[in-house]
Amino acid sequence: MTTTSEFKPGLEGVPATLSSISYVDGQKGLLEYRGISIEQLAEQSTFLETSYLLIWGKLPTKDELADFEHEIRYHRRIKYRIRDMMKCFPETGHPMDALQTSAAALGLFYSRRALDNPDYIRQAVVRLLAKIPTMVAAFKLMRKGNDPVQPRDDLDYSANFLYMLSEKEPDPLAAHVFDVCLTLHAEHTINASTFSAMVTASTLTDPYAVIASAVGTLAGPLHGGANEEVLEMLEEIGSVENVRPYLDNLMEKKAKIMGFGHRVYKVKDPRATILQNLAEQLFEKFGSDQYYQVAVELEKVVQERLGHKGIYANVDFYSGLVYRKLGIPSDLFTPIFAIARVAGWLAHWKEQLVKNRIYRPTQIYTGNHAETYIPIHERNCAIDLQGPVIQ
């Protein structure tokens, strides 16, 4: 029998799987995809090459990568019935809700669950990586009454997405920076959305339901969306001079400082270091963001006061500034996180299929026993201990 001493709220620290996909050392600030450091991949790889590495467990040859990129280009477009469905979404709906619905809808068209067929698995990987960005960009335009911009086959993965947002071909530096951002967000061991994907995958449902499940989990405020809140915080601070009094107030109230602290990292998130460098590259070419110096000062002061507690900048702290400089609306920040993390979710889905066993955790019961059923006519003044008196 499981005892309360064995209970771990949120399953914190409980191993859920054996995986060779990614590795994190929070004390050293180390992140690896298939054993390759995130710094090497950010500098030398591309998002699609990194996706191939994550999903198939090895770096592709030149021909393998060319074939993979060609397949992605070929499958970028979405069926008109899905576009028609998206036109019916409420204009005020959040893009994450639109994405979850649209991802699930793909299963209506491609739901043949041939999970033992390598061709089916590859086709599902290609379709999801190819179509998710198209759906995010399409909803961004359709919610304002505009037709979606069709993908351009002559543009690479990241340049094409930025093009579909505005129908303007992006500057090569902007496309490169965005591509690195996708690589940085592609995978991060077992977190809430990845675990959701794994639990769903363990039932042997189709991969579109797996990704829709993960998107729904990522939409929660405790998982995705922190970079949007970082921008709101920086705007509220307003100036470098206000950083210290603002932080004093937060610390006095014991409030969360957005963009700082991580369940795993006890030093600066290596992705935050890379993102800060990307931000500076963008600002040098396209002009600085007025709140960048506020961010730099805030990171400095937080490190002075809370660094001894292992609280440092995380991946969300600089990503919002990068996305805003790229002209991306703030409510698309989390959908972009999803675009990138599809690679990691698919890698875990594929790994789960190899030695699958359906997830079936247990519980520790805390309720009563041997209660007596009360006929309904005798319950007029029954008291609900969790709420008000029931009349």
N, C-alpha and C positions, 0 to 999 in steps of 0.2 A: 504493500500500500504506500502511495506517495504521501509524504508528510509536508506540512507547511514550511518546514525549514528548507525543503528542496525547491520550493516555488520561486521562480525568477520572473518578476514583473517584466512584461515585454520580451521575455526570453533572452534578456540581456546576458551575454557571455555564454549562451548555450549553443554549441556547434550544431548546425542544422544540416550540414552536408560535407562531403569530401570534394574539394574542387581544385582544379589546376588553372583556373582562368585568371584570377588576379590576386595580388598580395599587398597588404598594407602593414607597415610597421609604424605605429603612431608615435613611438618614442623617438624614432630617427627621422620621421617625415619622409618615409619611403613608400612609393606606390609603383607597382610593377604590373604590367599586362603580360601574361605568359612568360614571366621572368625578365622582360625588357622594361627598363625604367621609363617612367612617364616623360622624363626630360628628353630622352633619346627619341621617343616617338613624337613628341611635340615638335622637335627640331627637324627630324628627318623623314617622318612618315606623313601619310595623309589619313583622313578619317576613314575612307573606304578600305585602304590597306590595313589600318588598325582593326576595322570591323572584321575583315577576313581573318586576321591573326586571332582575334578573340573567339570567333565562331568555329573556325576550323583548326585552331591550335598551332598554326605555323605561319610564317611569313610566306606570301605567295611568290611564285616565280613571275617573271615579267609577263609571260603569256597568260598565266592564271589570273593575274591582276587585270590585264587588258580585257579578258573575257568577262570577269566579274563586273568591271566598270561598264562594259557594253550592255550586259544584261540589266544593270540598274537603269541606264539611260532608256532602254527599250520599255521598261515597265513603270516609268514615272507617271504616266497619265492615269487618271481614274475614270471609271465608267460613268456615263452620263446619269445613270440612275442614282449613283451616290451623290453626284453634284446636285441633282434635283432634290434629294433628301436634305442635303445641307442647306439649300435655299429656304427650307421650311423651318430651320432652327430659329429660335428667338434672337432678335438682333442684340439683345442684352445678355445673351447666354455667354458663359465664360468659354474661352477657346479650349480649355482642358476638357470640359464636358462635351464640346463638339468633337474633339479628337477621340475621346473614349468611345463615343457613339459611332463615329465613322470607322474607327479601327475594328470594332465589333462587326459592323456591317460588311466588312470585307469577307468575313466568314460565310456570308450568304452566297457569295460568288465563288469562293475558293475553299469550301469547307471539307472537301474529301479528306478524311482523316487517315491517310496512308502513312502513318508515322514510322513504319518499317521500310519505307521507300526513300532512298537517298535523293532521288530526283524531286520527290514531293517536298522534302525538307529544304533542298536548295531553292526551289521555286518560292516557297513560303518566305525564306530569308530574303530573297531578292525583292519580292513584292512588298514586304513590310518596310524594308530599308528605302525602297524607291518611292512608295506611295505616301508614307506618313508625312514627309515634308510638303508634298503637293497638297495634302488635305489641310495642313496648318496654314499654308499660304492662301489657299482658296477661301477658307472661312474668314480670314482677315479681310478679304475684299468683299465677299458676298454679304457679310453682316452689315455693310454700308450700301448695299444695293448694287454693287458692281460685279461684273462677270470676272471669274478667275482668270489669271494670266496663265497661258499654256506653257509647259516646260520647254526649254530650248536644248536640243540634243547636242549642240556645239559647246555648251558650257559644262564645266565639271560640277560635282555634287553641290558644293557649298555656294559657288557663284550662281548656279541655277536657282537655288532657294532664295538668295537675296534678290535675284532678278524677278522671281515670281511675286515677291512682296510689293514691288514698286514699278515693274516693267522697265527698269533702268539697269543696264549692265553695270555691275559693281566694279569699283577700282580693284586691281589685282591684290593690293595690300589688304583691303577690306575682306575680300574673299578668302585670302590666306589666313587672316586672323580668325575669321569665323570658323574655318576648317579646323584650326588648332583648338578652338573652344569646344567643338564637337568631340575631338579626340580626348580632351581633358575630362569630359563628362560621360564618356562612353561606358565606363564600368567602374565599380567600386565595391567589390566583394558582396557580402550579403547584407542588404539594407531592407527597409520595409517594402519597397516596390519590387525588388528582386525576389524577396521571399514570397510575396504575393504571386509573382509569376511562377515560381517554383511549385507552390501549393496547387495553383490552377493547372500547371503542366502535369503534375503527378496524377491527375484524374484522367489523363490521356485525351483531353479535349483538343480542339484545333488550335493552332498557334495564334490565330487572330483573337480568340477569346483570352489566351494567355497574355497577349500584349495589351488588350483592353483592360484586363484586370490590373496590370501593372500601372497603366496610365491613370486609372481611377485612384490607385493608392498614392501615386506621386502627386496627385492634385491636392491632397490634404495639406493644410498649412504647417503641420509639423514635419513635413518631408520636403516638398518643393515650394518655390515661391519666396524663399528668404532674400534672394538678390533684389527683388522688387521692393521689399521692406527696407533693405539697406539704402536704396535711393531715397525713399521717403524719410529715413532717419537723417541722411546727409543734408537733405533740403531743409529739414526742421532745424538742424544745427546752424546752417546758414553761412557761418564764417569760421575761420581758423581760431579766432579769439573766443568763440563760444564753445569750443570743444571741451575744455576742462570743466567749466561749470555744468555743461550738459552731461558729461560722464559722471560728475559728482552726484548729480540728481538721480541718474539711473542706478548708481551703486547704492545710494542711500535708500532707494525704494526696492533694492534687490531685483531690479528689472533686467530682462534679457537684453544684451547688446547685440543687435542684429549683425550677422556676418562674422561673429567671433565665437570660438569654442567649437568643439567637435567631439562626438562620442568616442572616436578612435584617436585622432591626432592630439598630442600634447605639446607639439611644436607647430610652427607655421605650416599650414597645408601646402605641400609642394605645388599644387595646382594654382594656389593663390599667388605664389611667387611668379609663375609663368604668366598668369593673367595680368599681373601688374606690369610686367615687361611688355605684354601685348598692348595694354592700354597706353603706355608711354609711346609706343611706335605709332599708334593711331593719332595720339594727340600731337606728336611732332609733325605729322603730315597734314592733318585736318583741323588742327586747333584743339586746345585743351578744353576739358570740361570744367566748368566753374567750381565744381565740388570736389575735384580730384585732390587739391591740396588739403581740403577738409578731411578727406579720407586718409591721406598720408599722416596728417597730424593725429587723427583719432587712433590709427593703428599704433603710432609711436606711444601715445599716452596709455592706451590699453596694455601694451606690452610692459610699460614701466610699472603699472599698478597691479596687473593681473597675470603677468607672464609667469610668476612663481607658482601660480595655480594651474599652469598648463593651458591658459586661455590665449589663443592667438587667432589671427585672421584665417578664415576658411575659404573654400572655393567661391562662396557667394559674395564675398566682400568686394571684389573688383569686377566680377562678371557683369553686373548690372551697368557699370560705367562703360564697359566695352560694348555691350549690346546697344546702349543708348547712342553711343557715338556712331554705331553702324546704322542708326535710324530705325531700330526695331522697337515697336510699342512695348511698354512694360508688361502688359498682360499676355504677351507672347513669350516671355522669358521662360516660364515653366514648360510650355509646349516645346520650346527649343531644347530644353533639358531632356524631354521625352524623345525628341528626334535622335539625339545622341545616344541616350541610354537604351534605345531599341537594340543596339548592337550587343550590349551586355546582357539584356534580357533574353535575347535569342541564343546567346552563347550558353546561358544557364539552362534554357529550355532544351537545347540540343544535348547538353551534358546530362540533364535529368533523364532523358530518354534511354540513355545507355544502360543504367542500372536502376530503373524506376521502381519506386515503392510509394504508394499513396500516403500522403501525410495524414497521420491520425494521432495527434497528441492527446493527452489525458487532461483531467482537471482535478482540483481539490474541492470537493463539495462542501459548502458552508451553510446549507439550508437546514430545515427541520426534518424530522422523521415522525412517522405515526400520527400525522395530523388527521383530524376528523372532517369529513365532508359536511358543509353546512348547506341545507336546502336554501334556495334563493329567497323564499319568503321570510326566512329568518335572518337575512343579512342586512336589514335596513340600516343599521347603525354600525356595520362592520368598519373597522379602522384600518386604512391602508398605511402601514408603517413607513412606506416610502413616499407618502404624499398626504393630501388633505383628507378630511372625513368624507366618506362616500355616503350620500343621501339617497 
